[in-house]
Amino acid sequence: MGKPDFWKNTKRYYDLKSYWRNRFGCTVHKLQIDAGFTCPNRDGRVATGGCIYCDGRGSKLRQSGLLPSVADQIASGKKYYKPSASKFVAYFQTFTNTYARVEKLKALYDEALAQEDVIGLSIGTRPDCLPPEVIDLLVGYAKQHHVWVELGLQSAADRTLDFINRGHNFGQFVKAVEALEGRGLNICVHIIIGLPGESDEDVRDTARTVAALGINGIKIHSLLALDGTKMGEMYKQGAIPMISKEKYASLVADVLELLPPEMVIQRLTADGYRDILLAPAWAQNKLDVLNAINKELERRNSHQGMRFR
C-alpha cells in the first residue's frame, strides 16, 4: 500500500495541518478552552481521585484564579495564532466537557461559535458522559459547523483501564462510538503508550481495535509520571518503569502502520507539565520526539496504513 496522494504533505502520516488544508483550504488552529468542568471520575459519581496519571489541576488559567469567559479565552488564543491562521476551532479541553446539563452546554458552545472565524467545535469528553440529549445537541451543531468529539480511551484492555482508574470499560467506549458515528460528527480517540503492565502487543492490539471502529482521528500520548499523582508516587517508589524514547518511537511507528491511511493524526506525543514532570525527561523535547518517530518510519521505509487491513 503506497502513501495516499490526498495527504498532500511530505510526512509519512496524515497530520492535522494537512487535514485542515484539505478540508478548508487554509490554516486552522484549535483554541484551547477551560470552561470550568469537572469529571465524574473525580466528583464521586463514578469514582474519586481521577485517573492515576492525572494531576487534577486543570488548565493554567484555572490555576491562576477566576476563569475568563469562553469569548475572552478565544480572543486571547486568536492573538497568539494570528496571522498564521485564518480559521479556528474552539477546543473544549479541560476535564469532561459534556458533563453538565444540556442547557449549560448549549450556552457555552453557542458562545464559542458566535466568535468571528470560529468554524467549529472540538469537545473533549469520556465515553460514559454522552447521553442521547447531548449527542443530539452536537449533531445539531454539525449540520452547520465542523464538530469533533474527542474520547479518552487510553487502552483497549479492560485490565489496564481498571489499573489506571479510568472508571469505564472498553465496552462503554465502543457503545459511545456506535452512538456517535454516522451522524455527521468526527470522532477522535486518545491512547497512551507506555502504560504499566502493557506489552508491545497490547499497544498494537489497541491500534488494531481502534482501526476497526468508525473513528476519524487519533491522539497518541506518551505516559508521563507527574508529581502529585498516584502514578508519580509509584514512579518515585520504583514500582513502575518508564518507556525509553527509542521504544516509544518504535511503538508509535507500529501504531501508525496499523491505522487506516485516512485517519487524522492529531498528536504523536504528550507535552506540557514541565513544572511537575518527573519522567521521562525526553518527553520535554517534543520536536526531538517527533524527529525520532520520523527517523524510525524512514528506517523502516514505512508510513501510516502500511499494515492496515
Secondary structure, DSSP 4 states (H G I P E B T S, - for coil): -PPPGGG-SSSSS-BHHHHHHHHHSS-EEEEEE------TTTBSSS-BS--TT------HHHHHSSPPPHHHHHHHHHHHHTTS-SEEEEEE-SS-TT-S-HHHHHHHHHHHHTSTTEEEEEEEE-TTS--HHHHHHHHHHHTTSEEEEEEEEE-S-HHHHHHTT-SS-HHHHHHHHHHHTTTT-EEEEEEEES-TT--HHHHHHHHHHHHTSS--EEEEEE--EETTSHHHHHHHTT-S----HHHHHHHHHHHHHHS-TTSEEEESS----TTTEEE-GGGG-HHHHHHHHHHHHHHHT--TTTT--
